[in-house]
Amino acid sequence: MHEYSLVQAMMRRVEEEARARNATAVHRVHVRIGRFSGVEANLFATAYEVLRPGTLCANAELAIAPEAGEWHCGACGTLLPAGAELVCQECGWPASLMRGGDLVLERIELEVG
């Protein structure tokens, strides 16, 4: 389960940002998890719950926003409908993932003294 290492890295980043702004607490952490990111949202949330005690995130809620995948043709730019074969019906080129392949730390809600 690589979600634990991803959460550890995220928490280090959150703590760096909080310290850089002299924050006294973190209230909420917002992440976006793409459908094709290879990250299981429920495992990510579980890892967060296990790892947050004793950190600045100890009382911070985790807000996860899912992101659907979107594919397009790299040659002609045609968007492929969901569930379609990953080959462009217009020109025959393989499709490229345009959206939904990332794990993104979008926002941190901090308490600054």
C-alpha positions as CSV (number, residue, x, y, z in Angstrom):
1,M,0.0,0.0,0.0
2,H,1.9,3.0,-1.3
3,E,-0.8,5.3,0.1
4,Y,1.0,5.4,3.4
5,S,4.2,6.8,1.8
6,L,2.1,9.3,-0.2
7,V,0.3,10.5,3.0
8,Q,3.7,10.8,4.8
9,A,5.1,12.9,1.9
10,M,1.9,15.0,1.9
11,M,2.0,15.6,5.6
12,R,5.7,16.7,5.4
13,R,4.7,19.2,2.8
14,V,1.7,20.4,4.8
15,E,3.9,20.9,7.9
16,E,6.5,22.8,5.8
17,E,3.8,25.1,4.5
18,A,2.3,25.6,8.0
19,R,5.7,26.4,9.6
20,A,6.6,28.8,6.7
21,R,3.4,30.8,7.6
22,N,3.8,30.5,11.4
23,A,0.6,28.5,11.6
24,T,-0.5,27.1,15.0
25,A,-2.8,24.5,13.5
26,V,-4.0,22.9,10.4
27,H,-7.8,22.6,10.1
28,R,-8.4,20.9,6.8
29,V,-6.3,19.4,4.0
30,H,-7.9,19.2,0.5
31,V,-6.6,16.7,-2.1
32,R,-7.8,15.7,-5.5
33,I,-7.3,12.1,-6.5
34,G,-7.6,11.2,-10.2
35,R,-9.3,8.0,-11.3
36,F,-6.2,6.8,-13.0
37,S,-3.6,8.0,-10.4
38,G,-3.1,4.6,-8.9
39,V,-4.2,5.9,-5.5
40,E,-7.1,4.3,-3.7
41,A,-9.1,7.1,-2.0
42,N,-10.3,4.9,0.9
43,L,-6.7,3.6,1.6
44,F,-5.4,7.2,1.4
45,A,-8.0,8.3,3.9
46,T,-7.2,5.4,6.2
47,A,-3.4,6.1,6.0
48,Y,-4.2,9.7,6.9
49,E,-6.1,8.7,10.0
50,V,-3.3,6.4,11.1
51,L,-0.5,8.8,10.5
52,R,-1.9,12.2,11.7
53,P,-1.8,11.8,15.5
54,G,1.1,13.8,16.9
55,T,1.5,16.0,13.9
56,L,0.1,19.5,13.0
57,C,-2.6,17.6,11.2
58,A,-3.8,15.8,14.3
59,N,-7.1,17.6,14.3
60,A,-7.3,18.4,10.6
61,E,-10.1,17.0,8.4
62,L,-9.1,15.4,5.1
63,A,-11.3,16.4,2.2
64,I,-10.9,14.2,-0.9
65,A,-12.3,15.3,-4.3
66,P,-12.3,12.6,-7.0
67,E,-11.4,13.5,-10.5
68,A,-12.7,11.6,-13.5
69,G,-10.4,10.5,-16.3
70,E,-10.4,12.3,-19.6
71,W,-8.6,11.0,-22.7
72,H,-7.8,12.8,-26.0
73,C,-6.0,12.1,-29.2
74,G,-2.5,13.5,-29.1
75,A,-2.5,14.0,-32.9
76,C,-5.8,15.6,-33.7
77,G,-7.1,16.6,-30.2
78,T,-10.4,14.7,-30.4
79,L,-11.9,13.9,-27.0
80,L,-12.7,10.3,-26.5
81,P,-16.0,9.5,-24.7
82,A,-15.9,7.6,-21.4
83,G,-15.5,3.9,-21.9
84,A,-14.3,4.2,-25.5
85,E,-11.5,2.3,-27.0
86,L,-8.3,4.2,-26.3
87,V,-7.6,4.8,-30.0
88,C,-8.9,7.9,-31.8
89,Q,-11.8,7.0,-34.1
90,E,-10.9,10.0,-36.3
91,C,-7.3,9.4,-37.1
92,G,-6.3,6.1,-35.4
93,W,-3.7,7.5,-33.0
94,P,-3.5,6.1,-29.5
95,A,-5.2,8.2,-26.8
96,S,-3.4,10.2,-24.2
97,L,-4.6,10.7,-20.6
98,M,-5.5,14.4,-20.3
99,R,-7.0,14.5,-16.9
100,G,-7.4,12.2,-13.9
101,G,-3.9,10.8,-13.5
102,D,-2.8,13.0,-10.6
103,L,-2.8,13.2,-6.9
104,V,-2.9,16.9,-6.0
105,L,-2.6,18.7,-2.7
106,E,-5.0,21.5,-3.6
107,R,-5.5,23.6,-0.4
108,I,-4.5,23.7,3.2
109,E,-6.7,25.5,5.7
110,L,-4.4,26.9,8.4
111,E,-4.8,28.8,11.7
112,V,-2.3,31.6,11.8
113,G,-1.7,33.5,15.1
